[in-house]
Amino acid sequence: MTTMQQRTLGKSNVQVSALGLGCMGMSFGYGPAADKQEMIRLIQEGVEQGITFFDTAEVYGPYTNELLVGEALAPFKNKVVIATKFGFNIQDGKMVGVNSRPENIRAVAEASLKRLNVDIIDLFYQHRVDPNVPIEDVAGTVKDLIKEGKVKHFGLSEAGAATIRRAHAVQPVTALQSEYSLWTRKPEEEIIPLLKELGIGFVPFSPLGKGFLTGKMNETTAFDSTDFRNTLPRFTPEALKANQVLIDLLQQMGEQKNATPAQIALAWLLAQGDFIVPIPGTTKLHRLTENNGAVSIQFTAEELTAITETANKITITGTRYPDHLEKMTGL
């Protein structure tokens, strides 16, 4: 069994396992929800393997994922860090547009405390930037919730550099969560240098490219009708075929390191900085153990340069999201 390493989220005092566990896919997004008791066992096995950082949100389900995480982690109160998120309107069980108005942030905080069955929210992210609410008002509201003892730390998700800077001036941002992996490198341009400057932790979601970087997909892969990857340009058969060249790179390095493509992809991310804590998600116990094995993989400087430089030469086919969803991100 891998010994889990610890990392600190930027300049904060939040110490977490070097890999967290993204819980969204257990309830939402990747086809039908998994069996609840099996997922409780999976989350608790994560704790056994040394994971202390768990990621959820009110919109995952909606609501069912927070309830799952709250139930699973109830025996481990004060031993784990649970991150959740606000920032969407939910009507009739569907996510309908952004809403970071102060009254909504407060309402979500109260509801999330109950669903998670905790006395305080460890890390409260704005899920997506709301163009109708100044980020100063958002940060100020979370600052008040921190003063009231309802929230410990403030986070942002998929926010742009200017937004991060403005928010951080009102209430220090503990962590930014955005997509980052060997096939989504955009944060390297502006975001990562800014996070280093301000001392903010970075929590990459989809560090395995929504499953692609496991090396288990090709142009014949079919997804469940309710799987949101059906709507993503990168998951068309043509894109899956074209992007296999990235998997070839991971497999070559994996052969040298006696590791799987997923482990190489996660180890590469961990090597980009000690303030980076990826949150791969899974519904399978063997994948949980495989992912956690990435923390013990060490690259020489030459190996790391070789992976990065080879990846730099690969043009990824397909955008991350359809245009209307891409516009919701600040990157």
Order of alpha helices (4+ residues) and beta strands (2+ residues): beta-beta-beta-alpha-beta-alpha-beta-beta-beta-alpha-beta-alpha-beta-alpha-beta-alpha-beta-alpha-alpha-alpha-alpha-alpha-alpha
